[in-house]
Every structure is written in C-alpha cells, then in structure tokens.
Amino acid sequence: MTALSITSDITGTVWKVLIKPGDKVEEDDALVILESMKMEIPVLATEAATVLEVRVTEGQAISEGDVVAVLEA
C-alpha cells in the first residue's frame, strides 16, 4: 500500500470538495474543484485509490504545489 499526495497545479481558491476520507476513487476522478481567474479547474486522482485525508476546505486559498488530498493505492 502506497500513500499518494495529490497536489494543486495552480494557485487559487477551493471551490468544491468532492471527496471524503474512505471514498474510493478511480484514475482521473475529480477530487476537488479549484477556482482561479473565474475558471473552475479540477484536481484529479492519478490512479484508483482510497481517500485517506482531505487537507483542504471549501473557500480556502491554496498555492501551486499544496497537498489537497492523500490517497492510498
């Protein structure tokens, strides 16, 4: 079992959190939706896994590279 840190590719605001700990996700499932410059950008799962932690909340400002979730493959 491997822990995967999923990070943001952009600086923005967390618009919507779509997951919670214990959820099963598939590769390319949207985990979080970020808002930046009036655009909505999803943060996607990199592989099928189980959500261990969600490290952001809706309305939170985040920077590029911040960990938004930790998954267990």
C-alpha positions in Angstrom: 0.0 0.0 0.0 1.4 3.3 -1.0 0.3 6.8 0.1 0.0 9.3 -2.7 -0.1 13.1 -2.1 -2.2 14.8 -4.6 -1.2 18.4 -5.2 -2.6 21.5 -6.8 -1.2 22.6 -10.2 -2.3 26.2 -9.7 -2.8 28.9 -7.1 -6.5 29.5 -6.4 -9.4 29.0 -4.1 -11.0 25.7 -3.2 -14.5 26.0 -4.7 -15.8 22.5 -4.0 -14.5 19.4 -2.2 -15.9 16.3 -3.9 -14.4 13.6 -1.6 -14.2 12.5 2.0 -12.0 10.0 3.8 -12.8 6.4 3.0 -14.2 7.2 -0.5 -12.9 5.0 -3.3 -11.8 6.9 -6.4 -10.8 5.9 -9.9 -8.0 7.4 -12.1 -9.0 10.8 -13.4 -11.9 11.3 -10.9 -12.2 14.9 -9.8 -11.3 15.2 -6.1 -11.5 19.0 -5.6 -12.6 21.9 -7.9 -10.4 25.0 -7.7 -11.4 28.5 -8.9 -8.7 30.7 -10.4 -9.3 33.7 -12.6 -13.0 32.9 -12.9 -12.2 29.4 -14.2 -13.1 26.1 -12.5 -10.2 23.6 -12.6 -10.5 20.1 -11.3 -7.7 18.3 -9.3 -7.8 14.7 -10.5 -6.8 11.4 -8.9 -3.7 10.0 -10.5 -4.8 6.3 -10.0 -7.5 4.2 -8.5 -7.2 4.5 -4.7 -8.9 5.2 -1.3 -9.0 8.7 0.2 -7.0 8.8 3.4 -7.1 12.5 4.1 -8.6 15.7 2.7 -6.3 18.6 3.5 -8.3 21.5 2.2 -11.7 23.1 2.9 -14.1 24.9 0.7 -13.2 28.6 0.4 -9.6 28.0 1.4 -6.9 29.8 -0.7 -4.1 27.4 -1.8 -0.9 27.7 -3.7 0.6 25.7 -6.5 2.1 22.5 -5.0 -0.1 22.4 -1.9 -1.3 19.0 -1.0 -5.1 18.8 -1.3 -5.6 15.1 -0.5 -3.7 11.9 0.4 -4.8 8.7 -1.2 -3.8 5.1 -0.6 -3.3 2.9 -3.7 
